[in-house]
Amino acid sequence: MSIPLSIAFIITVRKGWEKCLFGIALGPQILALSLTKSFSGWGSLILAYVCFVFVFLGYVKRVRTRYLAYSLAALLLLLVLVFAGLSLKRPDNPFAPVKNNPLVLRILNWGVTIDMITDDPWIGKGLNTFGLIFPSYQRPGGNIVHHSHNTYLQLGVEMGVVGMVAFLWFACWWLWRTLLILKETKGKELTVWVGSLLVAGLAFFIHHAFDFEFYLSNVTLAGFAVLALTIAIEAEDRVYRIDLRGRRKTVSVLLGFGGVLAVSILLLLQLYGQMHYQKARYRLETGSLFAVDAARGFKESIRFDPYNSQYHHQYGVLLFQRLSRQQEGISEVQEAIRLSRWRHYYHFDLGMMYLISGEESKGVEEIKRASQLYPLNEKYHQFLMTIYLQRGEAGLASEEGKWIEKIQREESVD
């Protein structure tokens, strides 16, 4: 997104040394994009310029068709050359066999994502749950992913069709509004800036069709800042003021500031919880002599952020394995499962705790639940088969054996 804006600076500034300065700044940006060897990054940028050329020359300037065709053909040729160059540097490229072809793997992941949407289409599974639920739907031969590589589809999983449609509506509204601004804009400099912001915004939306970066604030905040700057272009004499006259407006503003303050405090508490958690993990990795100190740190992290399932899980495992406080450890892992029931390894760890504690039936049920959440995990089926054989349940052991054979067969094919 920064490359089109740097190009706009080079075009609009008037002094030679300023052009050189922004030209120097543009170099590292192109170099950084090249070093990522990202097909989706280069593709979204070039496709954004393709869309801009089509709109600007065909809709705003209304040039002859042949000039428009020449421009589009040049950009598409550039796209092919870039993809060919990246393919020479990356073994996983769009021209590689299926197992190393990122485009094929993305299409497979999108198919699984559509299956996930159809199971709970309206309100979704909840934010940041895709990576937890995906193993339950993973198809043989597909890769393990934590994101769908498509923001629109992943929002369909996590927020339902309602959330997905809302984001698509916002993208279409932004594009319509920006095109109106571009058509009405007078003056070369302002036109260059509107066009550059349009390209940056289009690259943002196109890239989200091939990747998912909604939870990366350094990308998403910059993207929405670009979108906001584009829409904010208005007449120069327009001034925005916050009018506090009237009781209702004053109360609304105070409530808004109070809400922002409350959210800031909540995020600060979560930050303190993460600090204690990381410190406890460091203590734990240092050696078993610091297990008590690590347990104290995990407990502090839970005090600051009691709804973080990861803290409860780590605390429970530590209590059970290192401190011989089995019942307390089981209770903490149960709480972790209550807070996040989709994490298959929580169920597996709880099942192993039950087995060690002598509660075999509960342990088997939890490991079965883990294998249901992640059917292609061979280790879970191995444990279940061993338990069934020890219990003399040959039929159930045979079913687990078939699962193991199926998983191994798919891995050998890959």
C-alpha positions as CSV (number, residue, x, y, z in Angstrom):
1,M,0.0,0.0,0.0
2,S,2.9,2.4,0.6
3,I,4.4,2.0,-2.9
4,P,1.5,3.9,-4.7
5,L,1.7,6.7,-2.1
6,S,5.5,7.1,-2.5
7,I,5.0,7.3,-6.2
8,A,2.4,10.0,-5.6
9,F,4.9,12.0,-3.6
10,I,7.5,11.7,-6.4
11,I,5.0,13.0,-9.0
12,T,3.5,15.9,-6.9
13,V,6.5,17.4,-5.1
14,R,8.2,20.2,-7.1
15,K,11.8,20.4,-5.8
16,G,14.3,18.0,-7.3
17,W,15.9,17.0,-4.0
18,E,12.4,16.1,-2.7
19,K,11.8,13.9,-5.7
20,C,15.2,12.2,-5.1
21,L,14.4,11.7,-1.4
22,F,11.1,10.0,-2.1
23,G,12.7,8.0,-4.9
24,I,15.3,6.8,-2.4
25,A,12.5,5.9,0.0
26,L,10.6,4.0,-2.8
27,G,13.6,1.7,-3.4
28,P,13.6,-0.1,0.0
29,Q,9.8,-0.6,-0.3
30,I,10.1,-2.4,-3.7
31,L,13.1,-4.3,-2.3
32,A,11.2,-5.4,0.7
33,L,8.3,-6.6,-1.4
34,S,10.7,-8.5,-3.6
35,L,12.4,-10.2,-0.7
36,T,9.0,-11.5,0.6
37,K,8.7,-13.4,-2.8
38,S,5.0,-13.0,-2.3
39,F,2.7,-13.9,-5.2
40,S,-0.3,-12.4,-3.5
41,G,1.6,-9.2,-2.6
42,W,2.9,-8.5,-6.1
43,G,-0.4,-9.8,-7.7
44,S,-2.6,-7.5,-5.6
45,L,-0.5,-4.5,-6.4
46,I,-0.3,-5.0,-10.1
47,L,-4.0,-6.0,-10.3
48,A,-4.9,-2.8,-8.4
49,Y,-3.0,-0.8,-11.1
50,V,-4.9,-2.8,-13.8
51,C,-8.2,-1.8,-12.2
52,F,-7.1,1.8,-11.8
53,V,-6.0,2.1,-15.5
54,F,-9.3,0.6,-16.6
55,V,-11.3,3.0,-14.5
56,F,-9.3,6.1,-15.0
57,L,-8.7,5.8,-18.7
58,G,-12.0,4.1,-19.6
59,Y,-14.4,5.8,-17.1
60,V,-12.9,9.2,-16.2
61,K,-10.8,10.1,-19.3
62,R,-12.7,8.0,-21.8
63,V,-9.7,7.4,-24.0
64,R,-9.8,5.3,-27.2
65,T,-10.2,1.6,-26.7
66,R,-6.8,0.7,-28.2
67,Y,-4.9,2.9,-25.8
68,L,-6.8,1.3,-22.9
69,A,-6.1,-2.2,-24.3
70,Y,-2.4,-1.4,-24.7
71,S,-2.1,-0.2,-21.1
72,L,-3.9,-3.2,-19.7
73,A,-1.8,-5.6,-21.8
74,A,1.4,-4.0,-20.6
75,L,0.4,-4.4,-16.9
76,L,-0.8,-8.0,-17.5
77,L,2.6,-8.7,-19.2
78,L,4.3,-7.3,-16.1
79,L,2.2,-9.5,-13.9
80,V,3.2,-12.6,-15.9
81,L,6.9,-11.6,-15.8
82,V,6.9,-11.0,-12.1
83,F,5.2,-14.4,-11.5
84,A,7.6,-16.1,-13.7
85,G,10.6,-14.5,-11.9
86,L,9.2,-15.5,-8.5
87,S,8.5,-19.0,-9.7
88,L,12.2,-19.4,-10.4
89,K,13.0,-18.5,-6.9
90,R,10.3,-20.5,-5.1
91,P,9.7,-24.2,-5.3
92,D,6.1,-23.6,-4.2
93,N,4.7,-21.7,-7.1
94,P,1.5,-21.7,-9.3
95,F,3.3,-23.8,-11.9
96,A,4.5,-26.5,-9.5
97,P,2.9,-29.9,-8.8
98,V,-0.2,-30.0,-6.6
99,K,1.6,-30.6,-3.3
100,N,3.8,-27.5,-3.8
101,N,1.2,-25.3,-5.6
102,P,0.0,-22.5,-3.3
103,L,-2.9,-21.7,-5.6
104,V,-4.2,-25.3,-5.6
105,L,-3.8,-25.5,-1.8
106,R,-5.6,-22.2,-1.4
107,I,-8.5,-23.4,-3.5
108,L,-8.7,-26.6,-1.4
109,N,-8.7,-24.5,1.8
110,W,-11.4,-22.3,0.3
111,G,-13.5,-25.4,-0.3
112,V,-13.1,-26.4,3.3
113,T,-14.0,-22.9,4.4
114,I,-17.2,-23.0,2.4
115,D,-18.1,-26.3,4.2
116,M,-17.5,-24.5,7.5
117,I,-19.7,-21.6,6.6
118,T,-22.6,-23.9,5.6
119,D,-22.5,-25.6,9.0
120,D,-23.2,-22.3,10.8
121,P,-24.1,-19.8,8.1
122,W,-25.8,-16.9,9.9
123,I,-23.7,-15.7,12.9
124,G,-20.6,-17.9,12.5
125,K,-18.4,-19.6,15.0
126,G,-16.9,-16.5,16.7
127,L,-13.9,-14.3,16.1
128,N,-10.5,-15.9,15.9
129,T,-11.8,-19.4,15.9
130,F,-11.0,-20.5,12.3
131,G,-7.6,-22.1,13.2
132,L,-9.2,-24.0,16.1
133,I,-12.1,-25.4,14.0
134,F,-10.2,-26.1,10.8
135,P,-8.8,-29.5,11.9
136,S,-12.3,-30.9,12.3
137,Y,-13.0,-30.2,8.6
138,Q,-9.5,-30.8,7.1
139,R,-9.6,-33.0,4.0
140,P,-7.0,-35.7,3.3
141,G,-4.1,-34.2,1.3
142,G,-4.8,-30.6,2.4
143,N,-2.4,-28.6,4.4
144,I,-2.9,-27.4,8.0
145,V,-3.7,-23.7,8.2
146,H,-4.7,-21.2,10.9
147,H,-6.3,-18.8,8.4
148,S,-8.4,-19.3,5.3
149,H,-6.1,-17.2,3.0
150,N,-9.3,-15.3,2.1
151,T,-10.6,-12.6,4.5
152,Y,-14.1,-12.6,3.0
153,L,-14.6,-16.4,3.4
154,Q,-13.0,-16.4,6.9
155,L,-15.3,-13.7,8.0
156,G,-18.1,-15.9,6.8
157,V,-16.8,-18.6,9.1
158,E,-16.3,-16.4,12.1
159,M,-19.0,-13.8,11.7
160,G,-21.4,-15.7,9.5
161,V,-22.9,-14.5,6.2
162,V,-24.1,-11.3,7.9
163,G,-20.5,-10.3,8.7
164,M,-19.2,-11.3,5.3
165,V,-21.9,-9.4,3.5
166,A,-21.3,-6.4,5.7
167,F,-17.6,-6.3,4.8
168,L,-18.3,-6.8,1.1
169,W,-20.9,-4.0,1.2
170,F,-18.3,-1.7,2.9
171,A,-15.7,-2.6,0.1
172,C,-18.2,-1.9,-2.6
173,W,-19.4,1.4,-1.0
174,W,-15.8,2.6,-0.6
175,L,-15.0,1.8,-4.2
176,W,-18.2,3.6,-5.4
177,R,-17.5,6.6,-3.2
178,T,-13.9,6.8,-4.3
179,L,-14.8,6.7,-8.0
180,L,-17.2,9.6,-7.6
181,I,-14.4,11.6,-5.9
182,L,-12.0,10.7,-8.6
183,K,-14.4,11.8,-11.4
184,E,-15.2,15.1,-9.6
185,T,-11.6,16.0,-8.7
186,K,-10.0,18.9,-10.5
187,G,-6.3,19.7,-10.6
188,K,-3.4,17.4,-11.4
189,E,-1.9,17.0,-7.9
190,L,-5.2,16.2,-6.2
191,T,-6.0,13.7,-9.0
192,V,-2.7,12.0,-8.6
193,W,-3.3,11.6,-4.8
194,V,-6.9,10.3,-5.3
195,G,-5.6,7.9,-7.9
196,S,-2.8,6.7,-5.7
197,L,-5.1,6.2,-2.7
198,L,-7.5,4.3,-4.9
199,V,-4.7,2.0,-6.0
200,A,-3.6,1.5,-2.4
201,G,-7.1,0.7,-1.3
202,L,-7.7,-1.6,-4.2
203,A,-4.5,-3.5,-3.4
204,F,-5.7,-3.8,0.2
205,F,-9.1,-5.3,-0.8
206,I,-7.6,-7.6,-3.5
207,H,-4.9,-8.9,-1.2
208,H,-7.6,-9.9,1.3
209,A,-9.0,-12.2,-1.4
210,F,-5.8,-14.3,-1.3
211,D,-4.7,-13.9,2.3
212,F,-5.9,-13.1,5.8
213,E,-4.3,-10.3,7.8
214,F,-7.2,-8.9,9.7
215,Y,-5.6,-9.8,13.1
216,L,-2.3,-8.1,12.1
217,S,-2.7,-4.6,13.3
218,N,0.4,-3.3,11.5
219,V,-1.3,-4.2,8.2
220,T,-5.0,-3.7,8.9
221,L,-4.7,-0.3,10.7
222,A,-2.6,1.1,7.8
223,G,-5.1,-0.3,5.3
224,F,-8.1,1.3,7.0
225,A,-6.1,4.6,7.4
226,V,-5.7,4.6,3.6
227,L,-9.4,4.0,3.1
228,A,-10.3,6.8,5.5
229,L,-7.9,9.2,3.8
230,T,-9.5,8.5,0.5
231,I,-13.1,9.1,1.7
232,A,-12.0,12.2,3.7
233,I,-11.1,14.2,0.6
234,E,-13.6,17.1,0.5
235,A,-13.8,20.7,-0.4
236,E,-11.0,22.7,1.2
237,D,-13.3,25.1,3.1
238,R,-15.2,22.3,4.9
239,V,-14.4,22.3,8.6
240,Y,-15.4,19.6,11.1
241,R,-16.1,20.6,14.7
242,I,-17.2,18.7,17.8
243,D,-20.2,20.6,19.1
244,L,-20.7,20.1,22.9
245,R,-23.6,22.4,23.3
246,G,-26.7,20.7,24.7
247,R,-26.9,18.2,27.5
248,R,-27.4,15.1,25.3
249,K,-24.3,15.9,23.2
250,T,-22.2,16.4,26.3
251,V,-23.3,13.2,27.8
252,S,-22.7,11.3,24.6
253,V,-19.1,12.7,24.3
254,L,-18.4,11.8,28.0
255,L,-19.8,8.3,27.5
256,G,-17.6,7.9,24.5
257,F,-14.5,9.0,26.3
258,G,-15.5,6.7,29.2
259,G,-15.9,3.8,26.9
260,V,-12.5,4.4,25.3
261,L,-10.9,4.6,28.8
262,A,-12.6,1.3,29.8
263,V,-11.4,-0.5,26.7
264,S,-7.8,0.9,27.3
265,I,-7.8,-0.4,30.9
266,L,-9.1,-3.8,29.7
267,L,-6.3,-4.1,27.1
268,L,-3.8,-3.0,29.7
269,L,-4.9,-5.8,32.1
270,Q,-4.5,-8.3,29.2
271,L,-1.0,-6.9,28.5
272,Y,0.0,-7.4,32.2
273,G,-1.4,-11.0,32.0
274,Q,0.7,-11.7,28.9
275,M,3.8,-10.3,30.6
276,H,3.3,-12.6,33.6
277,Y,2.6,-15.6,31.2
278,Q,5.8,-15.0,29.2
279,K,7.8,-14.7,32.4
280,A,6.4,-17.9,33.8
281,R,7.1,-19.8,30.5
282,Y,10.7,-18.5,30.7
283,R,11.0,-19.8,34.3
284,L,9.6,-23.1,33.2
285,E,12.0,-23.5,30.4
286,T,14.9,-22.6,32.6
287,G,14.5,-25.8,34.7
288,S,12.3,-27.8,37.0
289,L,13.7,-26.0,40.0
290,F,11.7,-22.9,39.0
291,A,8.4,-24.8,38.7
292,V,6.9,-23.2,41.8
293,D,7.8,-19.7,40.5
294,A,6.4,-20.6,37.1
295,A,3.1,-21.7,38.7
296,R,2.9,-18.4,40.6
297,G,3.4,-16.5,37.4
298,F,0.7,-18.5,35.5
299,K,-1.7,-17.8,38.5
300,E,-0.9,-14.1,38.2
301,S,-1.6,-14.1,34.5
302,I,-5.0,-15.8,35.1
303,R,-5.7,-13.1,37.7
304,F,-5.2,-10.3,35.2
305,D,-6.9,-12.2,32.3
306,P,-9.2,-15.0,33.6
307,Y,-10.8,-15.6,30.3
308,N,-7.6,-16.7,28.5
309,S,-7.9,-20.4,28.1
310,Q,-4.2,-20.8,27.3
311,Y,-3.2,-19.6,30.7
312,H,-5.5,-22.1,32.4
313,H,-4.2,-24.9,30.2
314,Q,-0.5,-24.2,30.9
315,Y,-1.2,-23.7,34.6
316,G,-3.2,-27.0,34.8
317,V,-0.5,-29.0,33.0
318,L,2.2,-27.6,35.2
319,L,0.2,-28.4,38.4
320,F,-0.4,-32.0,37.2
321,Q,3.1,-32.8,35.8
322,R,5.6,-30.9,38.0
323,L,3.8,-30.2,41.3
324,S,1.7,-33.4,41.7
325,R,-1.4,-31.4,42.3
326,Q,-3.5,-33.6,40.1
327,Q,-7.1,-32.5,40.9
328,E,-6.2,-28.8,40.7
329,G,-4.5,-29.5,37.4
330,I,-7.5,-31.3,36.0
331,S,-9.8,-28.5,37.1
332,E,-7.7,-25.9,35.4
333,V,-7.6,-27.8,32.1
334,Q,-11.4,-28.3,32.4
335,E,-11.7,-24.5,32.7
336,A,-9.6,-24.1,29.7
337,I,-11.9,-26.4,27.7
338,R,-14.9,-24.5,29.0
339,L,-13.4,-21.2,27.7
340,S,-12.2,-22.7,24.3
341,R,-13.8,-26.0,23.5
342,W,-12.3,-26.2,20.0
343,R,-8.7,-26.8,20.9
344,H,-8.2,-30.5,20.4
345,Y,-5.0,-30.7,22.4
346,Y,-6.8,-29.5,25.5
347,H,-9.0,-32.5,25.3
348,F,-6.1,-34.8,24.7
349,D,-4.1,-33.5,27.7
350,L,-7.2,-33.8,29.9
351,G,-7.7,-37.4,28.7
352,M,-4.1,-38.3,29.5
353,M,-4.5,-36.8,33.0
354,Y,-7.6,-38.9,33.5
355,L,-5.8,-42.0,32.4
356,I,-2.9,-41.3,34.7
357,S,-5.3,-40.7,37.6
358,G,-7.0,-44.0,37.0
359,E,-10.2,-42.6,35.5
360,E,-9.9,-44.6,32.3
361,S,-13.5,-44.1,30.9
362,K,-13.2,-40.3,31.2
363,G,-9.7,-40.4,29.7
364,V,-11.0,-42.4,26.7
365,E,-13.9,-40.0,26.1
366,E,-11.6,-36.9,26.1
367,I,-9.1,-38.5,23.7
368,K,-12.1,-39.5,21.5
369,R,-13.2,-35.9,21.6
370,A,-9.7,-34.8,20.6
371,S,-9.7,-37.2,17.6
372,Q,-13.1,-35.9,16.5
373,L,-11.8,-32.3,16.6
374,Y,-8.7,-33.4,14.6
375,P,-9.5,-36.6,12.7
376,L,-6.3,-36.6,10.8
377,N,-4.1,-36.7,13.9
378,E,-2.5,-40.1,13.8
379,K,-1.3,-39.9,17.4
380,Y,-4.8,-39.7,18.8
381,H,-5.9,-42.8,16.9
382,Q,-2.8,-44.7,18.0
383,F,-3.6,-44.0,21.6
384,L,-7.2,-45.1,21.2
385,M,-6.2,-48.2,19.3
386,T,-3.8,-49.2,22.1
387,I,-6.4,-48.6,24.8
388,Y,-9.1,-50.6,22.9
389,L,-6.7,-53.5,22.4
390,Q,-5.8,-53.5,26.1
391,R,-9.6,-53.5,26.9
392,G,-10.2,-56.3,24.4
393,E,-12.5,-54.2,22.2
394,A,-11.2,-55.5,18.9
395,G,-14.0,-53.8,16.8
396,L,-13.2,-50.3,18.0
397,A,-9.4,-51.0,17.7
398,S,-10.0,-52.1,14.1
399,E,-11.8,-48.8,13.3
400,E,-8.9,-46.8,14.7
401,G,-6.5,-48.9,12.7
402,K,-8.4,-48.1,9.5
403,W,-8.0,-44.4,10.4
404,I,-4.3,-44.8,10.9
405,E,-3.9,-46.6,7.5
406,K,-5.9,-43.9,5.8
407,I,-3.8,-41.1,7.2
408,Q,-0.5,-42.9,6.4
409,R,-1.7,-43.7,2.9
410,E,-2.5,-40.0,2.3
411,E,0.9,-39.0,3.7
412,S,2.7,-41.4,1.4
413,V,0.8,-40.0,-1.6
414,D,1.9,-36.5,-0.7
